[in-house]
Amino acid sequence: VRRVSQMVLNKDHVFVDTVGLGAVETPTKVQQQYLVVPHELHFHMVHRLLREHIDQEVDYKVIVFCTTAMVTEFMYIMLRDLKLNVREIHSRKPQLYRTRISEEFRDSNRLILVTSDVSTRGVNYPDVTLVIQAGVPPGREHYIHRLGRTGREGKSGKGILLIAPWEEYFLKEIHDLPIQKAPVPQIDQEMKQKVDDSIKIVDMSIKEAAYHAWLGYYNSIADISRDKVMLADLASRFGVSIGMEKPPTLFRKTAFKMGLKGVPGIRIRK
């Protein structure tokens, strides 16, 4: 708009910015909520939220955003084993595959798409009823763009941000948005056991890749990575949550680049 105005208006026209550079509009008809849940229960909670939404919405259409491609892969396999109608899109998949799944999701209802940030912008999925963001997004704009996958064309929608207690710092970045803290739904023992059983069937190579990706993602976030000992402990707990008895090793060079060499809890490959 600014470029067009410069071409068609007089040179002495005045530009008035009433929004602010870098500001992003939030969908007006989207109900925004956040849940604070221990990270080791995030996968269980995503399943609980999906089941609840499916029971409430006949023509449900849900997007679940994960922090990284390999965490997306893990989430997809787990939810598929739990008999949910789910698809996945992330950067590790070939472009032809991503295009096919994207078109299927766009034209379907009663479907769940688990994805990384490759689905944040540049796609139009009509009639999305719920967006779940599992884990803290990279920043405010990412949160808003993800949320914008629902509530399009004047329709209503719902967005849920699922964070751990140590991720609550992010709420300061969106304090001016109409987001409300929601009560945490209960997860009964039977449902928890089903999720635990589905976590067990995921191949260990995918779990290791998810751990490495998770560690790299949160190491890139200044609010968390400044305390490397805490980060290593959180990563170990994440590993336990995906069914690993102990964290996988890192290459010495990788640990050095990440500033994690010599940090307790970080295992170095010999």
URFENKA-V143346 format. One record per pair of residues at least 6 apart in sequence whose ideal C-beta (glycine too) atoms are under 8 Angstrom apart, sorted by the first residue. I is the first residue (numbers start at 1). GAP is how many residues later the second one is. Records with the same first field share a line. If there is no record, write none. Layout:
I=GAP + GAP
This chain:
2=13
5=8 + 10
19=6
22=119
24=116 + 117 + 120 + 121
25=119
26=6 + 118 + 121 + 122 + 151 + 152
27=120 + 121 + 123 + 124 + 125 + 130
28=123
29=122 + 125 + 126 + 127 + 128
30=117 + 120 + 121 + 126 + 127 + 128 + 129
31=125 + 126 + 127 + 128
32=115 + 126 + 127 + 129 + 145 + 146 + 147 + 148
33=125 + 126 + 127 + 128 + 146 + 147 + 148 + 149
34=126 + 127 + 128 + 129 + 137 + 145 + 146 + 147 + 148
35=10 + 125 + 126 + 127 + 128 + 146 + 147 + 149
36=127 + 128 + 129 + 132 + 145 + 148
37=8 + 125 + 126 + 127 + 147
38=126 + 127
39=125 + 127 + 195 + 198 + 199 + 202
40=197 + 198 + 200 + 201
41=146 + 200
42=92 + 93 + 120 + 122 + 199
43=32 + 35 + 152 + 156 + 198 + 199
44=143 + 147 + 148 + 151
45=117 + 139 + 140 + 142
46=18 + 29 + 33 + 86 + 88 + 116
47=31 + 32 + 35 + 37 + 144 + 147 + 148
48=137 + 139 + 143
49=81 + 83 + 111 + 113 + 136
50=12 + 14 + 29 + 34 + 62 + 82
51=140
52=133
53=7 + 9 + 76 + 77
54=6 + 30
57=72 + 73
59=50 + 51 + 68 + 70
60=49 + 50 + 51 + 52 + 69 + 70
61=44 + 47 + 48 + 49 + 50 + 64 + 66 + 67 + 68 + 69
62=49 + 50 + 51 + 66 + 67 + 68 + 69 + 70
63=49 + 50 + 52 + 56 + 62 + 65 + 67 + 68 + 69 + 83 + 86 + 87
64=11 + 48 + 49 + 50 + 51 + 68 + 70
65=50 + 51 + 52 + 54 + 55 + 66 + 67 + 68 + 69 + 72 + 81
66=6 + 9 + 24 + 48 + 49 + 50 + 68 + 69
67=49 + 67 + 68 + 69 + 146 + 147 + 150 + 151
68=48 + 142 + 145 + 146 + 148 + 149
69=21 + 22 + 23 + 47 + 144
70=20 + 22 + 136 + 139 + 140 + 142 + 143 + 144
71=45 + 64 + 139 + 142 + 143 + 146
72=16 + 17 + 18 + 42 + 43 + 44
73=15 + 17 + 19 + 133 + 136 + 137
74=128 + 132 + 133 + 136 + 168
75=13 + 39 + 59
76=10 + 11 + 12 + 38
77=124 + 125 + 129
78=117 + 120 + 121 + 124
79=7 + 33 + 35 + 119
80=6
81=117 + 120
82=112 + 113 + 116
84=28
85=25 + 26 + 27
86=25 + 26 + 27 + 28
87=14 + 17 + 18 + 24 + 25 + 26 + 27
88=13 + 25 + 26 + 27
89=9 + 12 + 13 + 16 + 24 + 25 + 26 + 27 + 29 + 30
90=25 + 26 + 28
91=25 + 27
93=8
98=20
101=12
102=17 + 21
104=7
105=6 + 8 + 20
106=17 + 18 + 19 + 20
109=18
113=6 + 12
117=21 + 25 + 29
119=30
120=22 + 25 + 26
121=24
123=26
124=28
125=24
126=26 + 27
127=28
128=21 + 22 + 24 + 29
129=21 + 28 + 29
130=20 + 27 + 28 + 29 + 30
131=15 + 16 + 18 + 19 + 26 + 27 + 28 + 29
132=27 + 28 + 30
133=10 + 13 + 14 + 26 + 27 + 28 + 29
134=28
135=27 + 28 + 29 + 32
136=27 + 31 + 34 + 85
137=6 + 9 + 24 + 33
138=82 + 83
139=34
140=33 + 34
143=18 + 27 + 30 + 31
144=33
146=13
147=12
150=7 + 8 + 9
151=6 + 8
160=22
161=18
163=7 + 8
166=58 + 64 + 68
167=57
169=54
170=53
171=8
196=47
199=43 + 44
200=43
202=40 + 41
204=40
207=32 + 35 + 36 + 37
208=36 + 40
210=32
211=24 + 27 + 28 + 31 + 33 + 36 + 37
212=36 + 38
214=21 + 24
215=16 + 20 + 35 + 43 + 45
216=42
218=6 + 7 + 13 + 16 + 17
219=6 + 12 + 39 + 40 + 41
224=6 + 7 + 10
225=6 + 34
228=31 + 32 + 35
229=34 + 35 + 36
231=29 + 32
232=28 + 31 + 32 + 33 + 34
233=32
235=12 + 30
236=10 + 11 + 29
239=7 + 8 + 9
246=21
247=18 + 19 + 20
248=19
249=18 + 19 + 20 + 21
250=8 + 10 + 16 + 17 + 18 + 19
251=17 + 18
252=9 + 16 + 17
255=6 + 8 + 11 + 13
260=6
261=7
